[in-house]
């Protein structure tokens, strides 16, 4: 994939946050062709875009690890809560 830059921008100028935002997923997936150095430079200098990159990277790593083990006791508590809530019916106010 090639990065689309505005027609009026010189090719040697740094990328804007908007340009990096459009190309970030391709960059993280290794699908960005010649412009990956420009994106990397922007991510290094821009706190906001760098944070977005780290969040996406952590999400991808989490998904790659697969589903987490769920505590059976937590599931049992949620089921009890749901059953009690359904038994009370709609419109019951427990906030008092």
NUDOGU-29296 format. One record per atom (N, C-alpha, C): x negated, y negated, z; residue in one letter; atom name. Coordinates in nm, 2 decimals. Layout:
% residues N
<site x="X" y="Y" z="Z" aa="a" at="CA"/>
...
***
This chain:
% residues 96
<site x="-0.08" y="0.12" z="0.00" aa="x" at="N"/>
<site x="0.00" y="0.00" z="0.00" aa="x" at="CA"/>
<site x="-0.09" y="-0.12" z="0.00" aa="x" at="C"/>
<site x="-0.05" y="-0.22" z="-0.07" aa="x" at="N"/>
<site x="-0.12" y="-0.35" z="-0.08" aa="x" at="CA"/>
<site x="-0.04" y="-0.45" z="0.00" aa="x" at="C"/>
<site x="-0.11" y="-0.54" z="0.07" aa="x" at="N"/>
<site x="-0.05" y="-0.64" z="0.15" aa="x" at="CA"/>
<site x="0.01" y="-0.75" z="0.05" aa="x" at="C"/>
<site x="0.13" y="-0.79" z="0.07" aa="x" at="N"/>
<site x="0.19" y="-0.90" z="0.00" aa="x" at="CA"/>
<site x="0.16" y="-1.03" z="0.06" aa="x" at="C"/>
<site x="0.09" y="-1.12" z="0.00" aa="x" at="N"/>
<site x="0.06" y="-1.25" z="0.05" aa="x" at="CA"/>
<site x="0.13" y="-1.35" z="-0.03" aa="x" at="C"/>
<site x="0.16" y="-1.46" z="0.03" aa="x" at="N"/>
<site x="0.23" y="-1.57" z="-0.04" aa="x" at="CA"/>
<site x="0.15" y="-1.62" z="-0.15" aa="x" at="C"/>
<site x="0.21" y="-1.65" z="-0.26" aa="x" at="N"/>
<site x="0.14" y="-1.69" z="-0.38" aa="x" at="CA"/>
<site x="0.05" y="-1.81" z="-0.36" aa="x" at="C"/>
<site x="0.09" y="-1.90" z="-0.27" aa="x" at="N"/>
<site x="0.01" y="-2.02" z="-0.25" aa="x" at="CA"/>
<site x="-0.11" y="-2.01" z="-0.16" aa="x" at="C"/>
<site x="-0.12" y="-1.89" z="-0.09" aa="x" at="N"/>
<site x="-0.23" y="-1.87" z="0.00" aa="x" at="CA"/>
<site x="-0.36" y="-1.82" z="-0.07" aa="x" at="C"/>
<site x="-0.47" y="-1.88" z="-0.03" aa="x" at="N"/>
<site x="-0.60" y="-1.83" z="-0.09" aa="x" at="CA"/>
<site x="-0.63" y="-1.69" z="-0.03" aa="x" at="C"/>
<site x="-0.69" y="-1.61" z="-0.11" aa="x" at="N"/>
<site x="-0.72" y="-1.47" z="-0.06" aa="x" at="CA"/>
<site x="-0.82" y="-1.47" z="0.06" aa="x" at="C"/>
<site x="-0.90" y="-1.57" z="0.07" aa="x" at="N"/>
<site x="-1.00" y="-1.57" z="0.18" aa="x" at="CA"/>
<site x="-0.95" y="-1.63" z="0.31" aa="x" at="C"/>
<site x="-0.83" y="-1.67" z="0.32" aa="x" at="N"/>
<site x="-0.78" y="-1.73" z="0.44" aa="x" at="CA"/>
<site x="-0.73" y="-1.62" z="0.53" aa="x" at="C"/>
<site x="-0.73" y="-1.64" z="0.67" aa="x" at="N"/>
<site x="-0.68" y="-1.54" z="0.76" aa="x" at="CA"/>
<site x="-0.53" y="-1.52" z="0.74" aa="x" at="C"/>
<site x="-0.49" y="-1.40" z="0.78" aa="x" at="N"/>
<site x="-0.35" y="-1.36" z="0.77" aa="x" at="CA"/>
<site x="-0.27" y="-1.43" z="0.88" aa="x" at="C"/>
<site x="-0.14" y="-1.45" z="0.85" aa="x" at="N"/>
<site x="-0.05" y="-1.51" z="0.94" aa="x" at="CA"/>
<site x="0.01" y="-1.39" z="1.02" aa="x" at="C"/>
<site x="0.07" y="-1.42" z="1.14" aa="x" at="N"/>
<site x="0.14" y="-1.32" z="1.22" aa="x" at="CA"/>
<site x="0.25" y="-1.25" z="1.13" aa="x" at="C"/>
<site x="0.32" y="-1.33" z="1.05" aa="x" at="N"/>
<site x="0.43" y="-1.27" z="0.97" aa="x" at="CA"/>
<site x="0.37" y="-1.17" z="0.87" aa="x" at="C"/>
<site x="0.26" y="-1.21" z="0.81" aa="x" at="N"/>
<site x="0.20" y="-1.11" z="0.71" aa="x" at="CA"/>
<site x="0.15" y="-0.99" z="0.78" aa="x" at="C"/>
<site x="0.09" y="-1.00" z="0.90" aa="x" at="N"/>
<site x="0.05" y="-0.88" z="0.97" aa="x" at="CA"/>
<site x="0.17" y="-0.80" z="1.02" aa="x" at="C"/>
<site x="0.28" y="-0.87" z="1.06" aa="x" at="N"/>
<site x="0.40" y="-0.79" z="1.10" aa="x" at="CA"/>
<site x="0.45" y="-0.71" z="1.00" aa="x" at="C"/>
<site x="0.45" y="-0.76" z="0.87" aa="x" at="N"/>
<site x="0.50" y="-0.68" z="0.76" aa="x" at="CA"/>
<site x="0.41" y="-0.56" z="0.73" aa="x" at="C"/>
<site x="0.29" y="-0.57" z="0.76" aa="x" at="N"/>
<site x="0.19" y="-0.47" z="0.72" aa="x" at="CA"/>
<site x="0.15" y="-0.38" z="0.83" aa="x" at="C"/>
<site x="0.20" y="-0.41" z="0.95" aa="x" at="N"/>
<site x="0.14" y="-0.34" z="1.07" aa="x" at="CA"/>
<site x="0.16" y="-0.19" z="1.07" aa="x" at="C"/>
<site x="0.28" y="-0.14" z="1.03" aa="x" at="N"/>
<site x="0.31" y="0.00" z="1.03" aa="x" at="CA"/>
<site x="0.22" y="0.07" z="0.93" aa="x" at="C"/>
<site x="0.21" y="0.01" z="0.81" aa="x" at="N"/>
<site x="0.12" y="0.07" z="0.71" aa="x" at="CA"/>
<site x="-0.03" y="0.08" z="0.76" aa="x" at="C"/>
<site x="-0.07" y="-0.03" z="0.83" aa="x" at="N"/>
<site x="-0.20" y="-0.03" z="0.88" aa="x" at="CA"/>
<site x="-0.22" y="0.08" z="0.99" aa="x" at="C"/>
<site x="-0.13" y="0.09" z="1.08" aa="x" at="N"/>
<site x="-0.14" y="0.20" z="1.18" aa="x" at="CA"/>
<site x="-0.13" y="0.34" z="1.13" aa="x" at="C"/>
<site x="-0.06" y="0.35" z="1.02" aa="x" at="N"/>
<site x="-0.05" y="0.49" z="0.96" aa="x" at="CA"/>
<site x="-0.17" y="0.51" z="0.86" aa="x" at="C"/>
<site x="-0.26" y="0.42" z="0.85" aa="x" at="N"/>
<site x="-0.37" y="0.44" z="0.76" aa="x" at="CA"/>
<site x="-0.34" y="0.43" z="0.61" aa="x" at="C"/>
<site x="-0.22" y="0.36" z="0.58" aa="x" at="N"/>
<site x="-0.18" y="0.35" z="0.44" aa="x" at="CA"/>
<site x="-0.21" y="0.22" z="0.38" aa="x" at="C"/>
<site x="-0.27" y="0.13" z="0.44" aa="x" at="N"/>
<site x="-0.30" y="0.00" z="0.39" aa="x" at="CA"/>
<site x="-0.44" y="0.00" z="0.32" aa="x" at="C"/>
<site x="-0.43" y="-0.04" z="0.19" aa="x" at="N"/>
<site x="-0.55" y="-0.02" z="0.11" aa="x" at="CA"/>
<site x="-0.66" y="-0.12" z="0.14" aa="x" at="C"/>
<site x="-0.68" y="-0.22" z="0.06" aa="x" at="N"/>
<site x="-0.80" y="-0.31" z="0.07" aa="x" at="CA"/>
<site x="-0.79" y="-0.41" z="0.19" aa="x" at="C"/>
<site x="-0.67" y="-0.43" z="0.24" aa="x" at="N"/>
<site x="-0.65" y="-0.54" z="0.34" aa="x" at="CA"/>
<site x="-0.66" y="-0.50" z="0.48" aa="x" at="C"/>
<site x="-0.70" y="-0.38" z="0.51" aa="x" at="N"/>
<site x="-0.70" y="-0.33" z="0.65" aa="x" at="CA"/>
<site x="-0.80" y="-0.41" z="0.73" aa="x" at="C"/>
<site x="-0.91" y="-0.46" z="0.67" aa="x" at="N"/>
<site x="-1.01" y="-0.54" z="0.75" aa="x" at="CA"/>
<site x="-0.95" y="-0.67" z="0.79" aa="x" at="C"/>
<site x="-0.87" y="-0.73" z="0.70" aa="x" at="N"/>
<site x="-0.80" y="-0.86" z="0.73" aa="x" at="CA"/>
<site x="-0.70" y="-0.84" z="0.85" aa="x" at="C"/>
<site x="-0.63" y="-0.73" z="0.84" aa="x" at="N"/>
<site x="-0.53" y="-0.70" z="0.95" aa="x" at="CA"/>
<site x="-0.60" y="-0.68" z="1.08" aa="x" at="C"/>
<site x="-0.71" y="-0.60" z="1.08" aa="x" at="N"/>
<site x="-0.79" y="-0.57" z="1.20" aa="x" at="CA"/>
<site x="-0.84" y="-0.70" z="1.26" aa="x" at="C"/>
<site x="-0.89" y="-0.79" z="1.17" aa="x" at="N"/>
<site x="-0.95" y="-0.91" z="1.22" aa="x" at="CA"/>
<site x="-0.84" y="-1.00" z="1.29" aa="x" at="C"/>
<site x="-0.72" y="-1.00" z="1.23" aa="x" at="N"/>
<site x="-0.61" y="-1.07" z="1.29" aa="x" at="CA"/>
<site x="-0.57" y="-1.01" z="1.43" aa="x" at="C"/>
<site x="-0.56" y="-0.88" z="1.43" aa="x" at="N"/>
<site x="-0.52" y="-0.81" z="1.56" aa="x" at="CA"/>
<site x="-0.62" y="-0.84" z="1.67" aa="x" at="C"/>
<site x="-0.75" y="-0.85" z="1.63" aa="x" at="N"/>
<site x="-0.85" y="-0.88" z="1.73" aa="x" at="CA"/>
<site x="-0.84" y="-1.02" z="1.79" aa="x" at="C"/>
<site x="-0.80" y="-1.12" z="1.70" aa="x" at="N"/>
<site x="-0.79" y="-1.26" z="1.74" aa="x" at="CA"/>
<site x="-0.66" y="-1.30" z="1.80" aa="x" at="C"/>
<site x="-0.55" y="-1.23" z="1.77" aa="x" at="N"/>
<site x="-0.42" y="-1.27" z="1.81" aa="x" at="CA"/>
<site x="-0.36" y="-1.19" z="1.92" aa="x" at="C"/>
<site x="-0.34" y="-1.25" z="2.03" aa="x" at="N"/>
<site x="-0.30" y="-1.17" z="2.15" aa="x" at="CA"/>
<site x="-0.16" y="-1.11" z="2.13" aa="x" at="C"/>
<site x="-0.07" y="-1.19" z="2.07" aa="x" at="N"/>
<site x="0.07" y="-1.14" z="2.05" aa="x" at="CA"/>
<site x="0.07" y="-1.02" z="1.95" aa="x" at="C"/>
<site x="0.00" y="-1.03" z="1.84" aa="x" at="N"/>
<site x="0.00" y="-0.92" z="1.74" aa="x" at="CA"/>
<site x="-0.08" y="-0.80" z="1.80" aa="x" at="C"/>
<site x="-0.19" y="-0.83" z="1.87" aa="x" at="N"/>
<site x="-0.26" y="-0.72" z="1.93" aa="x" at="CA"/>
<site x="-0.18" y="-0.64" z="2.03" aa="x" at="C"/>
<site x="-0.10" y="-0.71" z="2.11" aa="x" at="N"/>
<site x="-0.01" y="-0.65" z="2.20" aa="x" at="CA"/>
<site x="0.09" y="-0.56" z="2.13" aa="x" at="C"/>
<site x="0.15" y="-0.61" z="2.02" aa="x" at="N"/>
<site x="0.24" y="-0.53" z="1.94" aa="x" at="CA"/>
<site x="0.18" y="-0.41" z="1.89" aa="x" at="C"/>
<site x="0.05" y="-0.42" z="1.84" aa="x" at="N"/>
<site x="-0.02" y="-0.30" z="1.79" aa="x" at="CA"/>
<site x="-0.04" y="-0.20" z="1.90" aa="x" at="C"/>
<site x="-0.07" y="-0.25" z="2.02" aa="x" at="N"/>
<site x="-0.10" y="-0.15" z="2.13" aa="x" at="CA"/>
<site x="0.03" y="-0.08" z="2.17" aa="x" at="C"/>
<site x="0.15" y="-0.15" z="2.17" aa="x" at="N"/>
<site x="0.28" y="-0.09" z="2.20" aa="x" at="CA"/>
<site x="0.31" y="0.02" z="2.10" aa="x" at="C"/>
<site x="0.30" y="-0.02" z="1.97" aa="x" at="N"/>
<site x="0.32" y="0.08" z="1.86" aa="x" at="CA"/>
<site x="0.23" y="0.20" z="1.87" aa="x" at="C"/>
<site x="0.10" y="0.18" z="1.91" aa="x" at="N"/>
<site x="0.01" y="0.29" z="1.92" aa="x" at="CA"/>
<site x="0.05" y="0.38" z="2.03" aa="x" at="C"/>
<site x="0.09" y="0.32" z="2.15" aa="x" at="N"/>
<site x="0.13" y="0.40" z="2.26" aa="x" at="CA"/>
<site x="0.26" y="0.48" z="2.23" aa="x" at="C"/>
<site x="0.35" y="0.42" z="2.16" aa="x" at="N"/>
<site x="0.47" y="0.49" z="2.12" aa="x" at="CA"/>
<site x="0.44" y="0.61" z="2.03" aa="x" at="C"/>
<site x="0.35" y="0.59" z="1.93" aa="x" at="N"/>
<site x="0.31" y="0.70" z="1.85" aa="x" at="CA"/>
<site x="0.24" y="0.81" z="1.92" aa="x" at="C"/>
<site x="0.16" y="0.77" z="2.02" aa="x" at="N"/>
<site x="0.09" y="0.87" z="2.10" aa="x" at="CA"/>
<site x="0.19" y="0.95" z="2.19" aa="x" at="C"/>
<site x="0.28" y="0.88" z="2.24" aa="x" at="N"/>
<site x="0.39" y="0.94" z="2.33" aa="x" at="CA"/>
<site x="0.47" y="1.04" z="2.24" aa="x" at="C"/>
<site x="0.51" y="1.00" z="2.12" aa="x" at="N"/>
<site x="0.59" y="1.09" z="2.04" aa="x" at="CA"/>
<site x="0.50" y="1.21" z="2.00" aa="x" at="C"/>
<site x="0.37" y="1.19" z="1.98" aa="x" at="N"/>
<site x="0.29" y="1.30" z="1.94" aa="x" at="CA"/>
<site x="0.27" y="1.41" z="2.05" aa="x" at="C"/>
<site x="0.28" y="1.36" z="2.17" aa="x" at="N"/>
<site x="0.26" y="1.45" z="2.29" aa="x" at="CA"/>
<site x="0.38" y="1.54" z="2.30" aa="x" at="C"/>
<site x="0.50" y="1.50" z="2.24" aa="x" at="N"/>
<site x="0.62" y="1.58" z="2.25" aa="x" at="CA"/>
<site x="0.70" y="1.55" z="2.38" aa="x" at="C"/>
<site x="0.81" y="1.62" z="2.39" aa="x" at="N"/>
<site x="0.90" y="1.58" z="2.50" aa="x" at="CA"/>
<site x="0.84" y="1.61" z="2.64" aa="x" at="C"/>
<site x="0.87" y="1.53" z="2.73" aa="x" at="N"/>
<site x="0.82" y="1.55" z="2.87" aa="x" at="CA"/>
<site x="0.91" y="1.65" z="2.94" aa="x" at="C"/>
<site x="0.85" y="1.72" z="3.04" aa="x" at="N"/>
<site x="0.93" y="1.81" z="3.12" aa="x" at="CA"/>
<site x="1.03" y="1.73" z="3.21" aa="x" at="C"/>
<site x="1.15" y="1.78" z="3.21" aa="x" at="N"/>
<site x="1.25" y="1.71" z="3.29" aa="x" at="CA"/>
<site x="1.27" y="1.79" z="3.42" aa="x" at="C"/>
<site x="1.28" y="1.71" z="3.53" aa="x" at="N"/>
<site x="1.29" y="1.77" z="3.66" aa="x" at="CA"/>
<site x="1.43" y="1.83" z="3.67" aa="x" at="C"/>
<site x="1.45" y="1.96" z="3.70" aa="x" at="N"/>
<site x="1.58" y="2.02" z="3.71" aa="x" at="CA"/>
<site x="1.67" y="1.96" z="3.82" aa="x" at="C"/>
<site x="1.61" y="1.92" z="3.93" aa="x" at="N"/>
<site x="1.68" y="1.85" z="4.03" aa="x" at="CA"/>
<site x="1.74" y="1.72" z="3.99" aa="x" at="C"/>
<site x="1.67" y="1.64" z="3.91" aa="x" at="N"/>
<site x="1.72" y="1.52" z="3.86" aa="x" at="CA"/>
<site x="1.84" y="1.54" z="3.77" aa="x" at="C"/>
<site x="1.83" y="1.65" z="3.68" aa="x" at="N"/>
<site x="1.94" y="1.68" z="3.60" aa="x" at="CA"/>
<site x="2.06" y="1.72" z="3.68" aa="x" at="C"/>
<site x="2.04" y="1.80" z="3.79" aa="x" at="N"/>
<site x="2.15" y="1.84" z="3.87" aa="x" at="CA"/>
<site x="2.22" y="1.72" z="3.94" aa="x" at="C"/>
<site x="2.14" y="1.62" z="3.99" aa="x" at="N"/>
<site x="2.19" y="1.50" z="4.05" aa="x" at="CA"/>
<site x="2.27" y="1.42" z="3.95" aa="x" at="C"/>
<site x="2.23" y="1.41" z="3.82" aa="x" at="N"/>
<site x="2.30" y="1.34" z="3.72" aa="x" at="CA"/>
<site x="2.43" y="1.41" z="3.69" aa="x" at="C"/>
<site x="2.43" y="1.54" z="3.68" aa="x" at="N"/>
<site x="2.56" y="1.61" z="3.66" aa="x" at="CA"/>
<site x="2.66" y="1.59" z="3.77" aa="x" at="C"/>
<site x="2.61" y="1.60" z="3.90" aa="x" at="N"/>
<site x="2.70" y="1.57" z="4.01" aa="x" at="CA"/>
<site x="2.76" y="1.43" z="4.00" aa="x" at="C"/>
<site x="2.67" y="1.34" z="3.97" aa="x" at="N"/>
<site x="2.72" y="1.20" z="3.97" aa="x" at="CA"/>
<site x="2.83" y="1.19" z="3.86" aa="x" at="C"/>
<site x="2.80" y="1.24" z="3.74" aa="x" at="N"/>
<site x="2.89" y="1.24" z="3.63" aa="x" at="CA"/>
<site x="3.03" y="1.31" z="3.66" aa="x" at="C"/>
<site x="3.02" y="1.42" z="3.73" aa="x" at="N"/>
<site x="3.14" y="1.49" z="3.77" aa="x" at="CA"/>
<site x="3.22" y="1.41" z="3.87" aa="x" at="C"/>
<site x="3.16" y="1.35" z="3.97" aa="x" at="N"/>
<site x="3.23" y="1.27" z="4.07" aa="x" at="CA"/>
<site x="3.29" y="1.14" z="4.00" aa="x" at="C"/>
<site x="3.21" y="1.08" z="3.91" aa="x" at="N"/>
<site x="3.26" y="0.97" z="3.84" aa="x" at="CA"/>
<site x="3.39" y="1.00" z="3.75" aa="x" at="C"/>
<site x="3.38" y="1.11" z="3.68" aa="x" at="N"/>
<site x="3.50" y="1.16" z="3.60" aa="x" at="CA"/>
<site x="3.62" y="1.19" z="3.69" aa="x" at="C"/>
<site x="3.59" y="1.25" z="3.80" aa="x" at="N"/>
<site x="3.70" y="1.28" z="3.89" aa="x" at="CA"/>
<site x="3.78" y="1.16" z="3.95" aa="x" at="C"/>
<site x="3.70" y="1.05" z="3.97" aa="x" at="N"/>
<site x="3.77" y="0.93" z="4.02" aa="x" at="CA"/>
<site x="3.85" y="0.86" z="3.92" aa="x" at="C"/>
<site x="3.82" y="0.87" z="3.79" aa="x" at="N"/>
<site x="3.89" y="0.81" z="3.69" aa="x" at="CA"/>
<site x="3.85" y="0.67" z="3.66" aa="x" at="C"/>
<site x="3.90" y="0.61" z="3.56" aa="x" at="N"/>
<site x="3.86" y="0.47" z="3.52" aa="x" at="CA"/>
<site x="3.92" y="0.37" z="3.61" aa="x" at="C"/>
<site x="3.84" y="0.26" z="3.62" aa="x" at="N"/>
<site x="3.89" y="0.14" z="3.70" aa="x" at="CA"/>
<site x="3.87" y="0.14" z="3.85" aa="x" at="C"/>
<site x="3.79" y="0.24" z="3.90" aa="x" at="N"/>
<site x="3.76" y="0.25" z="4.04" aa="x" at="CA"/>
<site x="3.64" y="0.16" z="4.06" aa="x" at="C"/>
<site x="3.65" y="0.07" z="4.16" aa="x" at="N"/>
<site x="3.54" y="-0.02" z="4.19" aa="x" at="CA"/>
<site x="3.47" y="0.02" z="4.31" aa="x" at="C"/>
<site x="3.34" y="0.07" z="4.29" aa="x" at="N"/>
<site x="3.26" y="0.11" z="4.41" aa="x" at="CA"/>
<site x="3.17" y="0.00" z="4.46" aa="x" at="C"/>
<site x="3.18" y="-0.12" z="4.41" aa="x" at="N"/>
<site x="3.09" y="-0.22" z="4.45" aa="x" at="CA"/>
<site x="3.11" y="-0.28" z="4.59" aa="x" at="C"/>
<site x="3.22" y="-0.24" z="4.66" aa="x" at="N"/>
<site x="3.25" y="-0.30" z="4.79" aa="x" at="CA"/>
<site x="3.17" y="-0.24" z="4.90" aa="x" at="C"/>
***
